[in-house]
């Protein structure tokens, strides 16, 4: 997980329009597969982006970018497409098995482009 330290590099991933709302894509950032999600809050019509590690340790597979986006309480999550564990998109925490949490990365939209901090 990232800390509050200054982000040294921001990597341009794609146009925000390239990610269907409330789904994810996989991006290769350095040697890491990162799942990048475009989430639209319907009640506020707010667009947000999140980035977490794509590798699901529960399933031993790089699949989180293909999971279903939803919410549990106030948490925005993705359900792994294999065993359905939920990962918090802000923190990378696996709700059912915290020992299998993944990394979270800072992400932002600027001038229509999605950027992930490395």
Biopython code that builds the backbone (N, CA, C, O; Angstrom):
import numpy as np
from Bio.PDB.StructureBuilder import StructureBuilder

atoms = [
    (1, "UNK", "N", (0.838, -1.171, 0.000)),
    (1, "UNK", "CA", (0.000, 0.000, 0.000)),
    (1, "UNK", "C", (0.885, 1.236, 0.000)),
    (1, "UNK", "O", (1.990, 1.222, 0.542)),
    (2, "UNK", "N", (0.396, 2.291, -0.603)),
    (2, "UNK", "CA", (1.209, 3.497, -0.676)),
    (2, "UNK", "C", (1.103, 4.271, 0.628)),
    (2, "UNK", "O", (0.124, 4.140, 1.362)),
    (3, "UNK", "N", (2.107, 5.069, 0.907)),
    (3, "UNK", "CA", (2.084, 5.905, 2.098)),
    (3, "UNK", "C", (1.795, 7.338, 1.677)),
    (3, "UNK", "O", (1.527, 7.615, 0.508)),
    (4, "UNK", "N", (1.853, 8.229, 2.633)),
    (4, "UNK", "CA", (1.583, 9.637, 2.338)),
    (4, "UNK", "C", (2.803, 10.339, 1.752)),
    (4, "UNK", "O", (2.780, 11.553, 1.553)),
    (5, "UNK", "N", (3.855, 9.597, 1.476)),
    (5, "UNK", "CA", (5.046, 10.216, 0.895)),
    (5, "UNK", "C", (4.706, 10.814, -0.478)),
    (5, "UNK", "O", (3.699, 10.465, -1.095)),
    (6, "UNK", "N", (5.547, 11.692, -0.918)),
    (6, "UNK", "CA", (5.357, 12.312, -2.230)),
    (6, "UNK", "C", (5.475, 11.248, -3.321)),
    (6, "UNK", "O", (6.418, 10.457, -3.313)),
    (7, "UNK", "N", (4.534, 11.224, -4.250)),
    (7, "UNK", "CA", (4.589, 10.278, -5.356)),
    (7, "UNK", "C", (5.682, 10.747, -6.313)),
    (7, "UNK", "O", (5.675, 11.890, -6.770)),
    (8, "UNK", "N", (6.616, 9.850, -6.607)),
    (8, "UNK", "CA", (7.743, 10.232, -7.447)),
    (8, "UNK", "C", (7.411, 10.231, -8.924)),
    (8, "UNK", "O", (7.884, 11.090, -9.669)),
    (9, "UNK", "N", (6.597, 9.267, -9.359)),
    (9, "UNK", "CA", (6.279, 9.154, -10.773)),
    (9, "UNK", "C", (4.793, 8.894, -10.944)),
    (9, "UNK", "O", (4.215, 8.058, -10.250)),
    (10, "UNK", "N", (4.184, 9.612, -11.865)),
    (10, "UNK", "CA", (2.807, 9.327, -12.269)),
    (10, "UNK", "C", (2.881, 8.745, -13.671)),
    (10, "UNK", "O", (3.514, 9.319, -14.558)),
    (11, "UNK", "N", (2.234, 7.609, -13.867)),
    (11, "UNK", "CA", (2.256, 6.914, -15.149)),
    (11, "UNK", "C", (0.902, 7.101, -15.821)),
    (11, "UNK", "O", (-0.134, 6.806, -15.224)),
    (12, "UNK", "N", (0.906, 7.591, -17.064)),
    (12, "UNK", "CA", (-0.338, 7.712, -17.828)),
    (12, "UNK", "C", (-0.748, 6.323, -18.292)),
    (12, "UNK", "O", (0.035, 5.618, -18.928)),
    (13, "UNK", "N", (-1.995, 5.927, -17.970)),
    (13, "UNK", "CA", (-2.459, 4.584, -18.287)),
    (13, "UNK", "C", (-3.292, 4.571, -19.565)),
    (13, "UNK", "O", (-3.026, 3.781, -20.471)),
    (14, "UNK", "N", (-4.303, 5.445, -19.645)),
    (14, "UNK", "CA", (-5.212, 5.460, -20.799)),
    (14, "UNK", "C", (-6.147, 6.663, -20.666)),
    (14, "UNK", "O", (-6.059, 7.423, -19.701)),
    (15, "UNK", "N", (-7.038, 6.829, -21.637)),
    (15, "UNK", "CA", (-8.108, 7.818, -21.517)),
    (15, "UNK", "C", (-9.166, 7.255, -20.581)),
    (15, "UNK", "O", (-9.414, 6.049, -20.589)),
    (16, "UNK", "N", (-9.791, 8.100, -19.779)),
    (16, "UNK", "CA", (-10.858, 7.637, -18.895)),
    (16, "UNK", "C", (-11.984, 7.001, -19.716)),
    (16, "UNK", "O", (-12.638, 6.070, -19.246)),
    (17, "UNK", "N", (-12.215, 7.490, -20.924)),
    (17, "UNK", "CA", (-13.270, 6.949, -21.785)),
    (17, "UNK", "C", (-12.968, 5.523, -22.248)),
    (17, "UNK", "O", (-13.865, 4.822, -22.718)),
    (18, "UNK", "N", (-11.702, 5.089, -22.118)),
    (18, "UNK", "CA", (-11.329, 3.730, -22.527)),
    (18, "UNK", "C", (-11.782, 2.674, -21.511)),
    (18, "UNK", "O", (-11.773, 1.482, -21.819)),
    (19, "UNK", "N", (-12.176, 3.097, -20.311)),
    (19, "UNK", "CA", (-12.626, 2.152, -19.282)),
    (19, "UNK", "C", (-14.129, 2.327, -19.103)),
    (19, "UNK", "O", (-14.585, 3.386, -18.672)),
    (20, "UNK", "N", (-14.893, 1.304, -19.429)),
    (20, "UNK", "CA", (-16.347, 1.354, -19.263)),
    (20, "UNK", "C", (-16.639, 1.643, -17.791)),
    (20, "UNK", "O", (-16.039, 1.024, -16.913)),
    (21, "UNK", "N", (-17.564, 2.587, -17.505)),
    (21, "UNK", "CA", (-17.872, 2.898, -16.102)),
    (21, "UNK", "C", (-18.228, 1.643, -15.302)),
    (21, "UNK", "O", (-18.936, 0.754, -15.775)),
    (22, "UNK", "N", (-17.710, 1.608, -14.075)),
    (22, "UNK", "CA", (-17.933, 0.532, -13.108)),
    (22, "UNK", "C", (-17.340, -0.801, -13.550)),
    (22, "UNK", "O", (-17.865, -1.870, -13.238)),
    (23, "UNK", "N", (-16.218, -0.709, -14.295)),
    (23, "UNK", "CA", (-15.428, -1.885, -14.648)),
    (23, "UNK", "C", (-13.955, -1.534, -14.486)),
    (23, "UNK", "O", (-13.605, -0.410, -14.128)),
    (24, "UNK", "N", (-13.102, -2.515, -14.755)),
    (24, "UNK", "CA", (-11.670, -2.291, -14.654)),
    (24, "UNK", "C", (-10.929, -2.775, -15.877)),
    (24, "UNK", "O", (-11.474, -3.479, -16.727)),
    (25, "UNK", "N", (-9.669, -2.379, -15.947)),
    (25, "UNK", "CA", (-8.730, -2.850, -16.967)),
    (25, "UNK", "C", (-7.449, -3.244, -16.248)),
    (25, "UNK", "O", (-7.243, -2.883, -15.090)),
    (26, "UNK", "N", (-6.601, -3.976, -16.930)),
    (26, "UNK", "CA", (-5.295, -4.310, -16.384)),
    (26, "UNK", "C", (-4.246, -3.484, -17.117)),
    (26, "UNK", "O", (-4.249, -3.413, -18.346)),
    (27, "UNK", "N", (-3.354, -2.864, -16.360)),
    (27, "UNK", "CA", (-2.253, -2.088, -16.940)),
    (27, "UNK", "C", (-0.940, -2.639, -16.403)),
    (27, "UNK", "O", (-0.858, -3.035, -15.240)),
    (28, "UNK", "N", (0.080, -2.665, -17.241)),
    (28, "UNK", "CA", (1.410, -3.063, -16.813)),
    (28, "UNK", "C", (2.176, -1.798, -16.450)),
    (28, "UNK", "O", (2.457, -0.956, -17.304)),
    (29, "UNK", "N", (2.508, -1.679, -15.170)),
    (29, "UNK", "CA", (3.241, -0.507, -14.683)),
    (29, "UNK", "C", (4.562, -1.017, -14.132)),
    (29, "UNK", "O", (4.613, -1.659, -13.083)),
    (30, "UNK", "N", (5.622, -0.719, -14.859)),
    (30, "UNK", "CA", (6.902, -1.338, -14.549)),
    (30, "UNK", "C", (6.757, -2.826, -14.799)),
    (30, "UNK", "O", (6.422, -3.236, -15.910)),
    (31, "UNK", "N", (7.004, -3.639, -13.783)),
    (31, "UNK", "CA", (6.826, -5.088, -13.927)),
    (31, "UNK", "C", (5.564, -5.579, -13.206)),
    (31, "UNK", "O", (5.335, -6.783, -13.096)),
    (32, "UNK", "N", (4.746, -4.634, -12.716)),
    (32, "UNK", "CA", (3.554, -4.990, -11.942)),
    (32, "UNK", "C", (2.288, -4.904, -12.787)),
    (32, "UNK", "O", (2.099, -3.949, -13.541)),
    (33, "UNK", "N", (1.421, -5.912, -12.655)),
    (33, "UNK", "CA", (0.081, -5.823, -13.227)),
    (33, "UNK", "C", (-0.796, -5.078, -12.221)),
    (33, "UNK", "O", (-0.904, -5.475, -11.061)),
    (34, "UNK", "N", (-1.413, -4.002, -12.679)),
    (34, "UNK", "CA", (-2.250, -3.175, -11.815)),
    (34, "UNK", "C", (-3.662, -3.140, -12.399)),
    (34, "UNK", "O", (-3.851, -2.881, -13.587)),
    (35, "UNK", "N", (-4.646, -3.406, -11.540)),
    (35, "UNK", "CA", (-6.058, -3.321, -11.933)),
    (35, "UNK", "C", (-6.518, -1.889, -11.700)),
    (35, "UNK", "O", (-6.455, -1.383, -10.579)),
    (36, "UNK", "N", (-6.983, -1.238, -12.765)),
    (36, "UNK", "CA", (-7.412, 0.163, -12.701)),
    (36, "UNK", "C", (-8.923, 0.200, -12.950)),
    (36, "UNK", "O", (-9.413, -0.320, -13.953)),
    (37, "UNK", "N", (-9.648, 0.823, -12.021)),
    (37, "UNK", "CA", (-11.111, 0.830, -12.075)),
    (37, "UNK", "C", (-11.655, 2.238, -12.254)),
    (37, "UNK", "O", (-11.160, 3.193, -11.656)),
    (38, "UNK", "N", (-12.688, 2.349, -13.092)),
    (38, "UNK", "CA", (-13.423, 3.592, -13.345)),
    (38, "UNK", "C", (-14.775, 3.424, -12.672)),
    (38, "UNK", "O", (-15.603, 2.634, -13.124)),
    (39, "UNK", "N", (-15.000, 4.161, -11.595)),
    (39, "UNK", "CA", (-16.223, 4.026, -10.808)),
    (39, "UNK", "C", (-17.009, 5.323, -10.902)),
    (39, "UNK", "O", (-16.469, 6.410, -10.694)),
    (40, "UNK", "N", (-18.298, 5.194, -11.221)),
    (40, "UNK", "CA", (-19.181, 6.364, -11.288)),
    (40, "UNK", "C", (-20.189, 6.257, -10.157)),
    (40, "UNK", "O", (-20.934, 5.282, -10.061)),
    (41, "UNK", "N", (-20.204, 7.264, -9.310)),
    (41, "UNK", "CA", (-21.172, 7.358, -8.220)),
    (41, "UNK", "C", (-22.448, 7.956, -8.799)),
    (41, "UNK", "O", (-22.505, 9.152, -9.083)),
    (42, "UNK", "N", (-23.460, 7.129, -8.972)),
    (42, "UNK", "CA", (-24.698, 7.566, -9.612)),
    (42, "UNK", "C", (-25.419, 8.677, -8.880)),
    (42, "UNK", "O", (-26.012, 9.546, -9.520)),
    (43, "UNK", "N", (-25.384, 8.676, -7.549)),
    (43, "UNK", "CA", (-26.127, 9.683, -6.802)),
    (43, "UNK", "C", (-25.489, 11.070, -6.904)),
    (43, "UNK", "O", (-26.184, 12.082, -6.820)),
    (44, "UNK", "N", (-24.168, 11.115, -7.085)),
    (44, "UNK", "CA", (-23.474, 12.405, -7.194)),
    (44, "UNK", "C", (-22.921, 12.639, -8.596)),
    (44, "UNK", "O", (-22.330, 13.685, -8.863)),
    (45, "UNK", "N", (-23.108, 11.666, -9.496)),
    (45, "UNK", "CA", (-22.554, 11.713, -10.853)),
    (45, "UNK", "C", (-21.065, 12.051, -10.820)),
    (45, "UNK", "O", (-20.572, 12.866, -11.600)),
    (46, "UNK", "N", (-20.369, 11.399, -9.892)),
    (46, "UNK", "CA", (-18.946, 11.646, -9.684)),
    (46, "UNK", "C", (-18.132, 10.492, -10.250)),
    (46, "UNK", "O", (-18.426, 9.327, -9.978)),
    (47, "UNK", "N", (-17.104, 10.815, -11.040)),
    (47, "UNK", "CA", (-16.199, 9.806, -11.596)),
    (47, "UNK", "C", (-14.981, 9.696, -10.706)),
    (47, "UNK", "O", (-14.358, 10.700, -10.363)),
    (48, "UNK", "N", (-14.639, 8.454, -10.329)),
    (48, "UNK", "CA", (-13.450, 8.200, -9.513)),
    (48, "UNK", "C", (-12.662, 7.064, -10.148)),
    (48, "UNK", "O", (-13.228, 6.221, -10.844)),
    (49, "UNK", "N", (-11.362, 7.043, -9.910)),
    (49, "UNK", "CA", (-10.519, 5.949, -10.364)),
    (49, "UNK", "C", (-9.762, 5.368, -9.172)),
    (49, "UNK", "O", (-9.398, 6.074, -8.232)),
    (50, "UNK", "N", (-9.541, 4.066, -9.246)),
    (50, "UNK", "CA", (-8.827, 3.345, -8.199)),
    (50, "UNK", "C", (-7.847, 2.401, -8.870)),
    (50, "UNK", "O", (-8.061, 1.973, -10.004)),
    (51, "UNK", "N", (-6.773, 2.080, -8.166)),
    (51, "UNK", "CA", (-5.784, 1.138, -8.701)),
    (51, "UNK", "C", (-5.308, 0.233, -7.571)),
    (51, "UNK", "O", (-4.869, 0.702, -6.521)),
    (52, "UNK", "N", (-5.403, -1.078, -7.809)),
    (52, "UNK", "CA", (-4.913, -2.075, -6.858)),
    (52, "UNK", "C", (-4.145, -3.139, -7.641)),
    (52, "UNK", "O", (-4.240, -3.211, -8.866)),
    (53, "UNK", "N", (-3.390, -3.955, -6.929)),
    (53, "UNK", "CA", (-2.705, -5.057, -7.583)),
    (53, "UNK", "C", (-3.710, -5.973, -8.279)),
    (53, "UNK", "O", (-4.800, -6.202, -7.755)),
    (54, "UNK", "N", (-3.364, -6.485, -9.423)),
    (54, "UNK", "CA", (-4.274, -7.333, -10.199)),
    (54, "UNK", "C", (-4.255, -8.793, -9.745)),
    (54, "UNK", "O", (-5.177, -9.546, -10.057)),
    (55, "UNK", "N", (-3.223, -9.198, -9.016)),
    (55, "UNK", "CA", (-3.047, -10.600, -8.625)),
    (55, "UNK", "C", (-3.904, -10.929, -7.407)),
    (55, "UNK", "O", (-3.770, -10.287, -6.365)),
    (56, "UNK", "N", (-4.787, -11.928, -7.529)),
    (56, "UNK", "CA", (-5.621, -12.394, -6.420)),
    (56, "UNK", "C", (-4.911, -13.568, -5.752)),
    (56, "UNK", "O", (-4.867, -14.658, -6.322)),
    (57, "UNK", "N", (-4.346, -13.367, -4.541)),
    (57, "UNK", "CA", (-3.631, -14.461, -3.884)),
    (57, "UNK", "C", (-4.549, -15.611, -3.465)),
    (57, "UNK", "O", (-4.078, -16.736, -3.300)),
    (58, "UNK", "N", (-5.837, -15.356, -3.292)),
    (58, "UNK", "CA", (-6.777, -16.428, -2.940)),
    (58, "UNK", "C", (-6.895, -17.438, -4.073)),
    (58, "UNK", "O", (-7.011, -18.639, -3.830)),
    (59, "UNK", "N", (-6.866, -16.949, -5.314)),
    (59, "UNK", "CA", (-7.056, -17.802, -6.493)),
    (59, "UNK", "C", (-5.743, -18.123, -7.209)),
    (59, "UNK", "O", (-5.720, -18.933, -8.135)),
    (60, "UNK", "N", (-4.645, -17.483, -6.775)),
    (60, "UNK", "CA", (-3.351, -17.650, -7.429)),
    (60, "UNK", "C", (-3.454, -17.318, -8.917)),
    (60, "UNK", "O", (-2.954, -18.050, -9.771)),
    (61, "UNK", "N", (-4.125, -16.176, -9.209)),
    (61, "UNK", "CA", (-4.331, -15.775, -10.605)),
    (61, "UNK", "C", (-4.424, -14.251, -10.694)),
    (61, "UNK", "O", (-4.874, -13.594, -9.754)),
    (62, "UNK", "N", (-4.001, -13.701, -11.819)),
    (62, "UNK", "CA", (-4.074, -12.251, -12.068)),
    (62, "UNK", "C", (-5.410, -11.926, -12.734)),
    (62, "UNK", "O", (-5.515, -11.893, -13.960)),
    (63, "UNK", "N", (-6.426, -11.687, -11.905)),
    (63, "UNK", "CA", (-7.795, -11.583, -12.426)),
    (63, "UNK", "C", (-8.624, -10.429, -11.852)),
    (63, "UNK", "O", (-9.759, -10.234, -12.285)),
    (64, "UNK", "N", (-8.105, -9.671, -10.909)),
    (64, "UNK", "CA", (-8.966, -8.699, -10.219)),
    (64, "UNK", "C", (-9.542, -7.637, -11.146)),
    (64, "UNK", "O", (-10.633, -7.130, -10.886)),
    (65, "UNK", "N", (-8.840, -7.286, -12.222)),
    (65, "UNK", "CA", (-9.359, -6.265, -13.146)),
    (65, "UNK", "C", (-10.657, -6.718, -13.813)),
    (65, "UNK", "O", (-11.411, -5.892, -14.328)),
    (66, "UNK", "N", (-10.922, -8.029, -13.807)),
    (66, "UNK", "CA", (-12.136, -8.561, -14.440)),
    (66, "UNK", "C", (-13.265, -8.803, -13.445)),
    (66, "UNK", "O", (-14.306, -9.352, -13.806)),
    (67, "UNK", "N", (-13.062, -8.396, -12.194)),
    (67, "UNK", "CA", (-14.070, -8.616, -11.157)),
    (67, "UNK", "C", (-15.235, -7.654, -11.262)),
    (67, "UNK", "O", (-15.207, -6.698, -12.037)),
    (68, "UNK", "N", (-16.267, -7.925, -10.460)),
    (68, "UNK", "CA", (-17.459, -7.079, -10.421)),
    (68, "UNK", "C", (-17.295, -5.993, -9.374)),
    (68, "UNK", "O", (-16.952, -6.271, -8.225)),
    (69, "UNK", "N", (-17.546, -4.736, -9.783)),
    (69, "UNK", "CA", (-17.433, -3.591, -8.889)),
    (69, "UNK", "C", (-18.765, -3.386, -8.178)),
    (69, "UNK", "O", (-19.829, -3.482, -8.790)),
    (70, "UNK", "N", (-18.693, -3.105, -6.888)),
    (70, "UNK", "CA", (-19.900, -2.840, -6.111)),
    (70, "UNK", "C", (-19.533, -2.169, -4.812)),
    (70, "UNK", "O", (-18.467, -1.564, -4.700)),
    (71, "UNK", "N", (-20.407, -2.268, -3.828)),
    (71, "UNK", "CA", (-20.099, -1.672, -2.533)),
    (71, "UNK", "C", (-20.597, -2.579, -1.426)),
    (71, "UNK", "O", (-21.581, -3.302, -1.580)),
    (72, "UNK", "N", (-19.901, -2.525, -0.319)),
    (72, "UNK", "CA", (-20.306, -3.181, 0.918)),
    (72, "UNK", "C", (-20.284, -2.080, 1.963)),
    (72, "UNK", "O", (-19.216, -1.609, 2.357)),
    (73, "UNK", "N", (-21.463, -1.670, 2.410)),
    (73, "UNK", "CA", (-21.532, -0.515, 3.295)),
    (73, "UNK", "C", (-20.999, 0.702, 2.566)),
    (73, "UNK", "O", (-21.442, 1.012, 1.460)),
    (74, "UNK", "N", (-20.061, 1.385, 3.173)),
    (74, "UNK", "CA", (-19.462, 2.580, 2.575)),
    (74, "UNK", "C", (-18.252, 2.240, 1.698)),
    (74, "UNK", "O", (-17.694, 3.121, 1.045)),
    (75, "UNK", "N", (-17.853, 0.987, 1.682)),
    (75, "UNK", "CA", (-16.641, 0.601, 0.961)),
    (75, "UNK", "C", (-16.954, 0.257, -0.492)),
    (75, "UNK", "O", (-17.905, -0.470, -0.780)),
    (76, "UNK", "N", (-16.137, 0.792, -1.406)),
    (76, "UNK", "CA", (-16.224, 0.435, -2.818)),
    (76, "UNK", "C", (-15.277, -0.750, -3.006)),
    (76, "UNK", "O", (-14.099, -0.679, -2.653)),
    (77, "UNK", "N", (-15.805, -1.837, -3.563)),
    (77, "UNK", "CA", (-15.046, -3.077, -3.643)),
    (77, "UNK", "C", (-15.117, -3.676, -5.037)),
    (77, "UNK", "O", (-15.958, -3.305, -5.856)),
    (78, "UNK", "N", (-14.206, -4.617, -5.283)),
    (78, "UNK", "CA", (-14.291, -5.480, -6.461)),
    (78, "UNK", "C", (-14.355, -6.904, -5.932)),
    (78, "UNK", "O", (-13.608, -7.276, -5.028)),
    (79, "UNK", "N", (-15.261, -7.701, -6.508)),
    (79, "UNK", "CA", (-15.357, -9.120, -6.160)),
    (79, "UNK", "C", (-14.522, -9.905, -7.161)),
    (79, "UNK", "O", (-14.734, -9.807, -8.370)),
    (80, "UNK", "N", (-13.584, -10.677, -6.658)),
    (80, "UNK", "CA", (-12.752, -11.495, -7.538)),
    (80, "UNK", "C", (-13.636, -12.415, -8.367)),
    (80, "UNK", "O", (-14.581, -13.004, -7.842)),
    (81, "UNK", "N", (-13.333, -12.548, -9.676)),
    (81, "UNK", "CA", (-14.177, -13.385, -10.522)),
    (81, "UNK", "C", (-14.059, -14.885, -10.230)),
    (81, "UNK", "O", (-14.866, -15.666, -10.735)),
    (82, "UNK", "N", (-13.081, -15.304, -9.436)),
    (82, "UNK", "CA", (-12.910, -16.739, -9.211)),
    (82, "UNK", "C", (-13.608, -17.189, -7.925)),
    (82, "UNK", "O", (-14.568, -17.957, -7.988)),
    (83, "UNK", "N", (-13.143, -16.724, -6.760)),
    (83, "UNK", "CA", (-13.738, -17.173, -5.501)),
    (83, "UNK", "C", (-14.604, -16.120, -4.832)),
    (83, "UNK", "O", (-15.128, -16.352, -3.742)),
    (84, "UNK", "N", (-14.761, -14.970, -5.466)),
    (84, "UNK", "CA", (-15.684, -13.909, -5.041)),
    (84, "UNK", "C", (-15.274, -13.154, -3.782)),
    (84, "UNK", "O", (-16.100, -12.443, -3.210)),
    (85, "UNK", "N", (-14.023, -13.283, -3.327)),
    (85, "UNK", "CA", (-13.597, -12.450, -2.214)),
    (85, "UNK", "C", (-13.654, -10.988, -2.651)),
    (85, "UNK", "O", (-13.473, -10.671, -3.826)),
    (86, "UNK", "N", (-13.908, -10.110, -1.690)),
    (86, "UNK", "CA", (-14.057, -8.678, -1.962)),
    (86, "UNK", "C", (-12.785, -7.937, -1.560)),
    (86, "UNK", "O", (-12.246, -8.141, -0.472)),
    (87, "UNK", "N", (-12.318, -7.070, -2.465)),
    (87, "UNK", "CA", (-11.139, -6.252, -2.220)),
    (87, "UNK", "C", (-11.552, -4.786, -2.212)),
    (87, "UNK", "O", (-12.189, -4.309, -3.152)),
    (88, "UNK", "N", (-11.188, -4.073, -1.148)),
    (88, "UNK", "CA", (-11.479, -2.651, -1.024)),
    (88, "UNK", "C", (-10.635, -1.903, -2.058)),
    (88, "UNK", "O", (-9.414, -2.050, -2.089)),
    (89, "UNK", "N", (-11.291, -1.097, -2.907)),
    (89, "UNK", "CA", (-10.556, -0.412, -3.981)),
    (89, "UNK", "C", (-9.694, 0.739, -3.468)),
    (89, "UNK", "O", (-8.786, 1.180, -4.173)),
    (90, "UNK", "N", (-9.954, 1.235, -2.259)),
    (90, "UNK", "CA", (-9.116, 2.313, -1.730)),
    (90, "UNK", "C", (-7.871, 1.784, -1.039)),
    (90, "UNK", "O", (-6.808, 2.400, -1.113)),
    (91, "UNK", "N", (-8.000, 0.638, -0.364)),
    (91, "UNK", "CA", (-6.892, 0.146, 0.458)),
    (91, "UNK", "C", (-6.268, -1.147, -0.039)),
    (91, "UNK", "O", (-5.141, -1.469, 0.339)),
    (92, "UNK", "N", (-6.982, -1.905, -0.889)),
    (92, "UNK", "CA", (-6.503, -3.208, -1.331)),
    (92, "UNK", "C", (-6.819, -4.327, -0.348)),
    (92, "UNK", "O", (-6.484, -5.484, -0.603)),
    (93, "UNK", "N", (-7.458, -4.002, 0.771)),
    (93, "UNK", "CA", (-7.756, -5.007, 1.790)),
    (93, "UNK", "C", (-8.737, -6.057, 1.277)),
    (93, "UNK", "O", (-9.763, -5.724, 0.684)),
    (94, "UNK", "N", (-8.412, -7.329, 1.510)),
    (94, "UNK", "CA", (-9.338, -8.422, 1.221)),
    (94, "UNK", "C", (-10.237, -8.557, 2.442)),
    (94, "UNK", "O", (-9.763, -8.896, 3.526)),
    (95, "UNK", "N", (-11.533, -8.295, 2.277)),
    (95, "UNK", "CA", (-12.441, -8.265, 3.424)),
    (95, "UNK", "C", (-12.577, -9.627, 4.099)),
    (95, "UNK", "O", (-12.634, -9.702, 5.326)),
    (96, "UNK", "N", (-12.630, -10.700, 3.316)),
    (96, "UNK", "CA", (-12.812, -12.035, 3.893)),
    (96, "UNK", "C", (-11.520, -12.645, 4.415)),
    (96, "UNK", "O", (-11.549, -13.466, 5.332)),
    (97, "UNK", "N", (-10.391, -12.255, 3.845)),
    (97, "UNK", "CA", (-9.091, -12.829, 4.233)),
    (97, "UNK", "C", (-8.040, -11.718, 4.211)),
    (97, "UNK", "O", (-7.266, -11.618, 3.260)),
    (98, "UNK", "N", (-8.009, -10.872, 5.267)),
    (98, "UNK", "CA", (-7.085, -9.718, 5.270)),
    (98, "UNK", "C", (-5.628, -10.093, 5.014)),
    (98, "UNK", "O", (-4.857, -9.266, 4.527)),
    (99, "UNK", "N", (-5.240, -11.325, 5.335)),
    (99, "UNK", "CA", (-3.857, -11.742, 5.073)),
    (99, "UNK", "C", (-3.584, -11.871, 3.574)),
    (99, "UNK", "O", (-2.430, -12.006, 3.169)),
    (100, "UNK", "N", (-4.629, -11.832, 2.748)),
    (100, "UNK", "CA", (-4.479, -11.898, 1.296)),
    (100, "UNK", "C", (-4.773, -10.556, 0.622)),
    (100, "UNK", "O", (-5.168, -10.510, -0.543)),
    (101, "UNK", "N", (-4.576, -9.474, 1.364)),
    (101, "UNK", "CA", (-4.785, -8.147, 0.797)),
    (101, "UNK", "C", (-3.746, -7.869, -0.286)),
    (101, "UNK", "O", (-2.694, -8.506, -0.331)),
    (102, "UNK", "N", (-4.057, -6.908, -1.160)),
    (102, "UNK", "CA", (-3.168, -6.541, -2.263)),
    (102, "UNK", "C", (-2.734, -5.083, -2.108)),
    (102, "UNK", "O", (-3.289, -4.349, -1.290)),
    (103, "UNK", "N", (-1.761, -4.675, -2.881)),
    (103, "UNK", "CA", (-1.285, -3.292, -2.850)),
    (103, "UNK", "C", (-2.333, -2.349, -3.437)),
    (103, "UNK", "O", (-3.088, -2.729, -4.332)),
    (104, "UNK", "N", (-2.370, -1.134, -2.932)),
    (104, "UNK", "CA", (-3.209, -0.074, -3.495)),
    (104, "UNK", "C", (-2.279, 1.034, -3.982)),
    (104, "UNK", "O", (-1.236, 1.292, -3.381)),
    (105, "UNK", "N", (-2.666, 1.678, -5.069)),
    (105, "UNK", "CA", (-1.852, 2.732, -5.677)),
    (105, "UNK", "C", (-2.694, 3.991, -5.802)),
    (105, "UNK", "O", (-3.904, 3.901, -6.013)),
    (106, "UNK", "N", (-2.080, 5.162, -5.677)),
    (106, "UNK", "CA", (-2.834, 6.391, -5.916)),
    (106, "UNK", "C", (-3.205, 6.484, -7.394)),
    (106, "UNK", "O", (-2.418, 6.107, -8.263)),
    (107, "UNK", "N", (-4.398, 6.985, -7.672)),
    (107, "UNK", "CA", (-4.854, 7.130, -9.059)),
    (107, "UNK", "C", (-5.642, 8.422, -9.175)),
    (107, "UNK", "O", (-6.270, 8.870, -8.215)),
    (108, "UNK", "N", (-5.602, 9.020, -10.367)),
    (108, "UNK", "CA", (-6.330, 10.272, -10.586)),
    (108, "UNK", "C", (-6.694, 10.395, -12.055)),
    (108, "UNK", "O", (-6.138, 9.709, -12.913)),
    (109, "UNK", "N", (-7.641, 11.284, -12.326)),
    (109, "UNK", "CA", (-7.998, 11.638, -13.699)),
    (109, "UNK", "C", (-7.596, 13.095, -13.889)),
    (109, "UNK", "O", (-7.951, 13.955, -13.083)),
    (110, "UNK", "N", (-6.857, 13.364, -14.952)),
    (110, "UNK", "CA", (-6.433, 14.724, -15.261)),
    (110, "UNK", "C", (-6.507, 14.930, -16.764)),
    (110, "UNK", "O", (-5.884, 14.191, -17.525)),
    (111, "UNK", "N", (-7.261, 15.926, -17.193)),
    (111, "UNK", "CA", (-7.438, 16.228, -18.620)),
    (111, "UNK", "C", (-7.898, 15.011, -19.402)),
    (111, "UNK", "O", (-7.455, 14.782, -20.528)),
    (112, "UNK", "N", (-8.811, 14.212, -18.789)),
    (112, "UNK", "CA", (-9.371, 13.063, -19.475)),
    (112, "UNK", "C", (-8.488, 11.826, -19.489)),
    (112, "UNK", "O", (-8.866, 10.805, -20.063)),
    (113, "UNK", "N", (-7.317, 11.901, -18.866)),
    (113, "UNK", "CA", (-6.380, 10.771, -18.828)),
    (113, "UNK", "C", (-6.355, 10.179, -17.409)),
    (113, "UNK", "O", (-6.490, 10.896, -16.418)),
    (114, "UNK", "N", (-6.179, 8.847, -17.341)),
    (114, "UNK", "CA", (-6.029, 8.167, -16.057)),
    (114, "UNK", "C", (-4.540, 8.046, -15.754)),
    (114, "UNK", "O", (-3.758, 7.615, -16.601)),
    (115, "UNK", "N", (-4.159, 8.428, -14.546)),
    (115, "UNK", "CA", (-2.765, 8.375, -14.094)),
    (115, "UNK", "C", (-2.691, 7.533, -12.828)),
    (115, "UNK", "O", (-3.572, 7.617, -11.972)),
    (116, "UNK", "N", (-1.637, 6.718, -12.707)),
    (116, "UNK", "CA", (-1.406, 5.914, -11.507)),
    (116, "UNK", "C", (-0.037, 6.289, -10.973)),
    (116, "UNK", "O", (0.932, 6.399, -11.724)),
    (117, "UNK", "N", (0.026, 6.485, -9.654)),
    (117, "UNK", "CA", (1.280, 6.844, -8.989)),
    (117, "UNK", "C", (2.119, 5.623, -8.709)),
    (117, "UNK", "O", (1.612, 4.589, -8.275)),
    (118, "UNK", "N", (3.398, 5.749, -8.959)),
    (118, "UNK", "CA", (4.329, 4.629, -8.714)),
    (118, "UNK", "C", (5.361, 5.052, -7.685)),
    (118, "UNK", "O", (6.239, 4.265, -7.332)),
]
sb = StructureBuilder()
sb.init_structure("model")
sb.init_model(0)
sb.init_chain("A")
sb.init_seg("    ")
for serial, (resi, resn, name, xyz) in enumerate(atoms, 1):
    if name == "N":
        sb.init_residue(resn, " ", resi, " ")
    sb.init_atom(name, np.array(xyz, "f"), 0.0, 1.0, " ", f" {name:<3s}", serial, name[0])
structure = sb.get_structure()
